[in-house]
Amino acid sequence: MNKKTIIFLIVCVIIISFIIGFLYLFNIIPHKKYSNSDFNIEQYISKIDKDSDGIDDQTDILNNVRKYIQTNPKYKSKYYETGYPDDEYGVCTDVVAFGLKDAGYDLMELVNEDIINHQENYDIEVIDKNIDFRRVRNLNTYFKNNHISLTTDISKIEEWQGGDIVVFREHIGIISDNRNKRRYPFSNSSCKPNTNEL
């Protein structure tokens, strides 16, 4: 082999490695998924079945999130007269809202009721039922005031269970029941450019 061929092959290997790394980093090439049982972590099963469909709420929420993600919503923030998106678009809050809705929890109604009863807790001048439940800051306030706050300590990662809601600064998602090789759970969320299990 001559010198040009060797250099060409090295450059090709570097470019291909970079492309594969990029695709893996952005979850275009799926990561291997592990379950709680792979790490001897007990799977949480809710004792509540709000919509009386025979499926516990934790599992129901996860199933609904997966069903919503399969619609492959495109990321776009827009206003809907019906509150819930009724087209091919969505944002991170919609993953949570649709996950809860088909489990028997209408987040639009729940958040609106809480805002009406406790407006001082929210940074809202004009209440708008159709959009307020689709804002991360409002959901964060709602969940802090109405539900149990679980650990955010990653050293207690076995406490993170599929179906749990996680709020970041300006983002929200639902914890998956799948984990990576280091035991960290994936999250189901909607983010640019696509919706998937991260």
C-alpha positions in Angstrom: 0.0 0.0 0.0 1.2 3.4 -0.8 1.2 6.4 1.7 -1.9 8.1 0.1 -4.0 4.9 0.5 -3.0 4.5 4.2 -3.8 8.2 4.9 -7.2 7.8 3.0 -8.1 4.7 5.1 -7.1 6.4 8.4 -9.3 9.5 7.5 -12.2 7.2 6.5 -11.9 5.3 9.8 -11.9 8.6 11.8 -14.9 9.9 9.9 -16.9 6.7 10.3 -16.0 6.6 14.0 -17.2 10.2 14.4 -20.5 9.5 12.6 -21.2 6.4 14.7 -20.4 8.2 17.9 -22.7 11.1 16.9 -25.5 8.7 16.0 -25.1 6.9 19.3 -24.9 10.1 21.3 -28.2 11.4 19.9 -29.9 8.0 20.3 -30.3 7.5 16.6 -28.5 4.2 17.1 -30.4 2.8 20.1 -28.6 2.0 23.3 -28.8 -1.5 24.8 -31.5 -1.5 27.4 -31.6 -3.3 30.7 -34.5 -3.8 33.1 -34.7 -3.5 36.9 -34.4 -7.2 37.2 -31.0 -7.1 35.5 -29.7 -5.2 38.5 -31.9 -6.9 41.2 -33.9 -3.7 41.6 -37.5 -4.3 42.7 -40.0 -2.9 40.2 -42.5 -0.6 41.7 -46.2 -1.5 41.1 -48.7 1.1 42.1 -51.7 0.0 44.3 -53.9 2.6 42.4 -55.8 2.0 39.2 -57.5 5.4 38.7 -59.2 4.5 35.4 -60.2 1.0 36.5 -58.7 -0.7 33.4 -57.0 -3.4 35.4 -53.5 -1.9 34.9 -51.8 -0.2 37.8 -51.2 3.5 37.3 -47.4 3.3 37.1 -47.5 0.7 34.3 -50.5 2.5 32.7 -48.6 5.8 32.5 -45.6 4.1 31.0 -47.7 2.3 28.4 -49.5 5.5 27.5 -46.2 7.4 27.1 -44.9 4.7 24.8 -48.1 4.9 22.8 -47.8 8.7 22.5 -44.1 8.4 21.5 -45.1 5.9 18.7 -47.1 8.8 17.1 -43.7 10.4 16.6 -44.8 14.0 17.4 -42.6 16.7 15.9 -41.3 19.3 18.4 -43.3 22.5 18.1 -44.7 24.8 20.8 -48.1 26.1 19.8 -51.5 27.0 21.3 -54.5 24.6 21.1 -58.1 25.7 21.7 -58.7 22.2 23.0 -55.6 22.3 25.3 -54.3 19.0 24.2 -52.5 18.8 20.9 -54.6 17.3 18.2 -52.1 17.2 15.4 -48.6 15.9 14.8 -46.8 18.4 17.1 -45.9 18.3 20.8 -43.5 19.4 23.5 -42.1 17.7 26.6 -45.1 18.5 28.8 -47.3 16.7 26.3 -45.5 13.4 27.0 -46.4 13.8 30.6 -50.0 15.0 30.0 -50.8 12.2 27.5 -49.2 9.6 29.8 -51.4 10.7 32.7 -54.5 11.4 30.7 -55.1 7.8 29.5 -54.4 6.6 33.0 -57.3 8.6 34.3 -55.6 11.9 35.3 -56.6 14.9 33.2 -53.6 17.2 33.8 -55.3 20.1 32.1 -58.2 20.0 34.6 -56.0 19.2 37.7 -53.5 22.1 37.0 -56.3 24.5 36.2 -58.1 23.7 39.4 -54.9 24.1 41.4 -54.1 27.4 39.7 -57.6 28.7 40.5 -57.4 27.7 44.2 -53.7 28.7 44.7 -52.9 31.3 42.1 -50.4 32.9 44.5 -48.1 29.8 44.0 -48.0 30.4 40.2 -46.4 33.2 38.3 -49.5 33.7 36.1 -51.3 37.0 35.5 -54.1 35.6 33.3 -55.2 32.0 33.8 -55.6 30.1 30.5 -56.6 26.5 31.0 -55.6 25.5 27.5 -51.9 26.4 27.9 -51.1 26.6 31.6 -50.7 22.8 31.9 -48.3 22.7 29.0 -45.7 24.9 30.8 -42.9 23.2 32.7 -42.8 25.9 35.4 -46.5 25.4 36.1 -46.2 21.6 36.2 -43.3 21.9 38.5 -45.3 24.0 40.9 -48.3 21.7 40.6 -46.3 18.5 41.3 -44.4 20.1 44.2 -47.6 21.2 45.9 -49.7 18.0 45.2 -47.5 15.0 45.0 -44.7 13.2 46.7 -41.2 14.4 45.8 -38.8 11.6 45.3 -35.0 11.6 45.4 -32.9 13.3 42.8 -29.8 11.8 44.3 -28.2 9.7 41.5 -26.4 7.5 44.1 -29.9 6.2 45.0 -30.7 5.4 41.4 -32.6 2.2 42.4 -35.3 4.5 43.7 -35.9 5.9 40.3 -38.8 3.9 38.8 -40.5 3.7 35.5 -43.5 6.0 35.4 -41.9 8.6 37.8 -42.1 12.2 36.6 -38.8 14.1 36.5 -38.6 17.9 36.2 -35.4 19.6 35.0 -34.9 23.4 34.9 -37.0 23.9 31.8 -37.8 20.3 30.8 -39.9 17.5 32.0 -40.2 13.8 31.2 -41.2 10.4 32.5 -38.7 7.9 33.7 -38.6 4.7 31.7 -38.5 1.2 33.1 -35.4 0.6 30.9 -31.9 1.4 32.2 -28.4 1.7 30.7 -25.5 -0.5 31.7 -24.6 1.7 34.6 -28.1 1.3 36.1 -29.3 4.8 35.2 -32.9 4.8 33.8 -33.7 6.3 30.5 -36.3 9.1 30.3 -39.2 9.5 27.9 -39.4 13.0 26.7 -40.0 15.2 23.8 -37.1 17.3 22.7 -35.5 18.7 19.6 -35.4 17.1 17.1 -37.6 14.1 18.1 -39.4 12.3 20.8 -37.9 9.1 22.1 -36.7 7.1 25.0 -33.4 8.8 25.9 
